[in-house]
Amino acid sequence: MQLILASSNKGKVREFMQMCEKEIVPYDTVVPPFEIVEDGTTFAQNALIKARAVYERTGEESIVVADDSGISVPVLGGRPGIYSARFAGESATDKENLAQLVEELKALGISKTAAYYTASIAIVSRFGEYAVHGWMYGDVIDTPRGENGFGYDPIFIPEGYSQTIGELDEEIKSMISHRAKAFALAKPIVQMLTNKARSDQ
């Protein structure tokens, strides 16, 4: 039973390998890359869309894992939410998305406000579908600080800290992040499915 990640992002592959403590391969090493239209209205729906699409092409001898994540700012009506990766436009860079969020905060005269990150991890196999979530709560500020992390990390201060994720050590982020929390819930599911596949052989 092959463990496949519905992403070609090397950073994500590395993170998932550490989480699962076993080999996981990017889907484009198994099948040719293809476009996946993420038209869900929630993080879980989009993660499941990605996992299902890859599973349909890789077959029953695979367990496919996918994730979808983003940041939500209540004062902005929950935006950018599921549109976090394209907040400033379909082809926007991380810096452009961050700048768009900062611009919207400044337009409201807000220098600091509550926000939270969400991560949903979906797992699809012949034994069924699963989706788990992890959250990280804190505040966003209108001035980026720090060079670590990516996305909106330079403006996000997690609860209990005075530094942004962009300033905190990677080790701390790996313990408190929304993705780490979702990983912790996904790991036993992947293990259970792997064991089930072995017992079926």
N, C-alpha and C positions, 0 to 999 in steps of 0.2 A: 504494500500500500504506500503510494508515493504522497508525500506532503508537499503541496504546491501553494505558493503565495500568489494571489491575484494582483500582482504588482511587479514591475521591473525595476523598482527603486532599490538600489543596492543597500542603502541605509536601512530600509525597512526589512530587507532580507536578513541583514545582520542582526537586527533587533529581534526578529522572530526566531532566528536560530538560537539566540541566547535564551529566549523565553522557553522554547520547546525542548532545548537541550538535545536536539537532533537535527538532522539535515532537512532543510526546506529549500525548495528551488523556485526561482521566479518563473512565472507561467510561460514567458517568452522563450525559455529554454526547452519547453515541451511542445508548444504549438506556436505557429506564427503569430506575432502581435496583431491585435485587432482592437477596434474602437468599441468601448463599452459606454452606452448612454446611461448616465446616472440621473434618472428622472424621478427618484423617490422624493418624498417630502420629509424624511427623517434620516438621521445618520444610520440607523439600523437597516432601513430599507435600501439605502445606497450600498452599504456593505454587502448585504445579501444579493443585490443585483450583480455586483462584481463577482462574488463567489459563485453564484449560479451560472453566470455566463462562462466562466472559465471551466467549471465542472462539466458543463454540457460538451465542451470540446476536448477535455482530457480523459473523460471516461470514468467508469465505475471503480477502477483500481486507484482512485485518488481521493485524498482529503484536501479540499481547497479552503484556504484561509484568506480573508480579505478584511480590510479595515477602512473606516471612514471617520474623519474627525474634524473638529473646528472649534471656533470660539464664539460665544454668544454674549451680547451686552444688553441686559434688560432695558437700560435707558434708551437704547436704539431699537426697541421692540424685539429684541432677541437676535438682531442681525449682528454679524454676517451669518452666523449659524452654518447651515449646510453649504452656503455659498462662500465660505471662508477662503477657499483656494482660488476663487475668481471674483472676489469682492470688487476689485477695481476693473474688471473686464475678463473676458474668456481667456486671454493669453497673459494675464497680469503676473508679474513676478511677486515674490514674497515682499520685497521692499515697497512695491506699488500698492499691494493690499494693505500693508501696515500704514503707509502714508494716507490711504483713503480713510482708514479708521481714525487715525489721529486728526485728520481734517474734519471729520464729522463731529468728533468730541469738541474740538476747538470752536466749531460753528455754534455749538450749544453752550459754550463758555464753561465746559467741564474739563478740569485738569486731572480728576481721579474719580472712578466710579466702579461699582461692582461688575464682575464678569466671571465667566466660567468656561473651561474647556470641556468638551465631550469627546470620548472615543468609543466607537462601537466596533467590535470584532465579530465577524460572521464566519461560521464554519459550516461547510456543506460537504456531505458524503452520501453514499448509498444508504447510510443508516439514519439520515435525517438532516435537518437544518437547525442551527443554533445561532443565537446572537446575544452577546454580553456587552455591558457598558462600564465605563470608568469615567469619573469626573474629577476635575481639579478646580477648586473655587479660589477666588481672590479679587483683585482689582486691576483695571487697566489705567494707565497714565498717559498724558499727552506728550511726553518726551521720552523717546527711546533711550534705553541704557543697557550697555553690555553687548558683547559680540558673540556670545554662546547661543546655542539653540538655533531655531529657525522660525519662519512664519512671524507670529505676533509675540514671540517670547521676549523681545526687548522692551515691550510695554506692559507685560503681565507680571504682577507681583502676587505670588501665591499666599494664601492665608498662613499667618504665623511667621512670615518673613518680611524683611524690609528691602530686600534686593529683588530685581526682576529675574525671570528665568534666564534672561540673557546675561546676567551677572553671576548667577549661581553655578557651582560646579556641576559637571555632567552627572556625577555620582548622586548628587542630591536630587536632580531632576528625575533620574531613573528610578528613584524610590517614591517620589510624590506625584509623578505625572499621571494624567488621565489615561494614557496608553499603558503605563505600567500597571495601573489598577485593573484595566480591562484584560491585560495579559494574564494577570494572576487568576482571573476567572476562566479564561479560555484554555489555559494550560491543561487542567485536569480533563477538560472535554476532549482535547486533542489526544491525550493519553488514553482515555477511555475508548475512543474510536479506533485508535491504533491497536489496542489490545483486542477489541472486538473483531477487527479484521484478521488478526493473527489466529484467533480461535475458530474463525470460519474456514480457514484453509485446511 
